[in-house]
Amino acid sequence: MPELRFEMPSNLPELAECLAGAGDDTRLLGGGTDLLLQLPALRFQGTTLIDLSGMRELSEMRFEKDVLEIGANVTYARIAQDPFIRSRIPCLAAMAARIGSPQIRNCACLPGNLVNASPGGDAIGTILALDARVRLLNGAGAIRECAIDELVLGIGKTSLSRNEAIIGVRIPIPASPWNAYGKIGLTPRREVIIANVSLTMVFEITEPDRRIRAARMVLGSTSPRAHRVSSAEALCVDQVPSSELAREVAEALKRDVAGTIGANPAFQHKLNDVRGLALDLFHELFALEL
Amino acid sequence: MPAAGLKYIGKSIPIHDVREKATGALRYAGDLKLHGVLHAKLVLSEIAHGRVKHLDLEQALAVPGVVGIYTYRDAPDHPYNSHQWLEGMEVQKDELIFTDHVRFHGDRIAAVVAETREASERAARLVHVEYDELPAVIDPEAAGLLNATPIHASGNHIVHKRIACGDAESRMRDADLVIEDRIETPKVHHAAMETHGCIAEVDAQGTITVRTPCQVIFQVQLIVSQALGLPMDKVRVLKTTLGGSFGGKGQPILEPVAAFLALKVGKPVRLVLDRTETILSTRTRTKAIGRVRTGVDRKGRIVAREIHMLVDTGAYCTNGEVIPMAMGKKSFRLYQIQDQIFEADVVYTNTPVAGACRGYGSPQICAVTEINLDHAARALGMDPVEFRMRNLVHPYNADPAGGPSIGNARIRDCVTKGSDLFQWREKSARPKGGGRIARGIGMACCTHGNGYYGGFPDFITVDLRLTPDGAVVIKGAFHDLGCGTVMTMMQIAAEVLDLDPSSILIPDADTLVCPFDSAGTQASRVTYVCGGAVHQAAGELKRKLLESAATLLAEPISGLRLEQGYVIGSSGRASYQEIAQYAQRQLRSDLCVNLLYQSPGNPASYGAHFAEVEVDRITGRVRVLDYVAVHDVGQAINTGFVEGQIQGSVQMGLGMALMEELTFDARGRVTSSRFSRYTVPNAPEMPNVRVALIEEGEESGPFGAKSIGEIATVPVAPAIINAINDALGTRISVMPATPERIVAAIQDV
């Protein structure tokens, strides 16, 4: 039988060394929640696993002045429970609190979701809405940063080369906590779901007039990769949040989804879900009667 | 709480193997390690209907570790029907171990046997199958019409069944209103935590031993012997610990396959399926399309009813000929309807094979008729509870179709108690909510049987023995599926013998060790029939114990009583241990009983469920907010188990109502063959289920007990659908009521 090889670097230089020798059969092992499912198949082909769990420096969350850096080994459970994230970046906490199941969240980390590049990848949309940058290390020991839409290219496609690894994500901390995340499942269940539609809304709101200066709205699961909806964003600029605005935004998002899904009957319910979800998030953020 | 005057009956005692389960010490079939065991992997059809044109095994055989690949060319040509549990039963024998005429996505073509699991899996992927694809019949309503491409040589229509009483046709003409519905229930997967699997081995004498998580050891023995053309005494079956069944392991599916492979290779063979294989190639709940017409008068009395069920049994018949009768009988035992016709047609389709599934047709017919009754109540402008109360049976009403006595039928008590607990009246008066979120309430009533009496032979033989160390050993074909059968039997014997249940041993069922049982864990017969046998046999053992004690203590039997492992007389006492030893030494006797117990009847169990839901009019998403389940169980033997059965049943029924469904592509391939596409409700979906029991006793049951395990899932889906319809004013007719279907139904209003 083909071999299963295992490497366990403990710091960035060692990881770079492992990456330098990486081939097509090399896989990075983070939380393992996706990879372990593939392992029976990978075993037949011969695989090298690079286990990141020994790299303590990737297990940290660092808060700088206006940037939060989340290491590649930080689990969703930690992100979801972190008091600072919950108060300042609630969309990130909410996304992390609903990805997979509690067991998954106790193991899984951000990079896996990003490199899977699934249209339903929960983290991708939120990372895009927060305008975050992904940090990558290569086999030469060099670190580069890129935006998520430079990394995720399409369904299952990324720009990651085989000797690169995601070592962290840098998230600009929004000036105000007016942001929210929600998803509605592909199936009727509420929890432990794959998103039929996910939505992240990030608003920049000035006090005391409570006017929206800027908005970023990202839809997931409605197109091959998560995308911003500029038509909905534009509706919000210089507006005070209201029920009417919420309904307009919901309709704009619905139009966007209609455009991306086309006539495929299997996707038509996304139109109802996106409308409901948009109203849910407006209600959650601004306590509007909808 | 123990029932009045009883020590163990009614008490919540944990399941007998709770410690081993909680610590992981228990071994399921898939965990068993037999010396020299080989691993089998099935090659399943990837298409819904066709002929295997060519099978290329070359690459697969080259995989290191492969011992052999066995196909339809090697397997014996002895057709069988896995649903048959008694020799001589008339059944359609249309199953084979492997086939080249594949009739559904998941049909068995071949199996690889290898030294390791990995090698068997790898080789199975390398078996190349070329098919001549045939048109697939997926829609049961089209099955009869498509006899041009018969699934079996006999055609696609299997049987027509009819039960009738009175003169429904002419009484229907007198009705003030006739309410018609067409209601569809889905093909669902049992979703037991343990997937299917078994191990077979052959000894030097050619006896095959099959270790399997099953519901009927003697049925496994019969089917394996039939499929392989062996005498029954060449097949020994041992039941292993079950990780859930719900009827899914009721029919022997893998056992004949594993036994065949073990015979071929002469070594133990382990055949364990993964989830996708279990979804595709084991059994499903029977899909049904019901058409019902109910005639009512202005006072809210049902004057006549006509029901037709189209039963989709999938690619093989299995219990297809029996399940419509199981459905039909229930419709005569819940409401007082003197003029009623029940008819059913059973068809083959090119879909996964239907079989037993918790409720055995009852959830389907209950959904059809109870949703229809709510429509009737709505048409009459009458409260659904009030409408039902005008029509429900009373204790000891005769079954107008001639079935066995319904016994102490306490459905009216269930409805009254449930309405109060649920606060039906108060909730009815609440506004539905005109905005995005609508609220509604619904309820449904149900009935189910207690065994096969009146339909099939229903008897069990049990051995009870008081050992010289004071313990009691009970041998019988009891199959604990994880729901507490063994402890239930222990509690019954413990009560009769006044002995702590921990002093009672019930070994796992084994065809070589257990006396014969006619039907196993089927038909909700275990507590009522098997429990009845233990009750009577324990009584007999008690009599023998007292006789011996009377000699030992030199006192008349009339002055003796049992207490906590002792026989107490006026002048002294003797422990059971002393008495058993005394009997052996001085009386040359053993304190043992072998008892044949024939079921004395088939009373009906009843239940009423109440659901409150919240529905999002935009997304069609449903949340069940409150749930009350009241059951007429006669007497709970173990209150914790009864409540556990009800809680789990509600979860299962909620799945059928809202999300569970096998779905197919245009060619009939299953598109929901894994849990990310086949959704079962998880804990966050569950409301607080409030359970109440009506314990008025059933004379013929042990300590008055009746069945609960199946019936509790019967009324769940219609109660929830009725609540959704109440919230929205819709007429949802296809289950599961997915968000898409709910939004479509709103648009139809």
Interface residues (C-beta under 8 A of the other chain):
Chain A: M1 P40 R43 F44 I184 T187 P188 R189 R190 E191 V192 I194 Q268 H269 N272 D273 R275 G276 L277 L279 L290
Chain B: P64 E118 A119 E121 R122 R436 D616 I618 T619 G620 R621 V622 R623 L658 M659 S676 R677 T679 P681 N682 P684 E685 P736 T738 P739 E740 V743
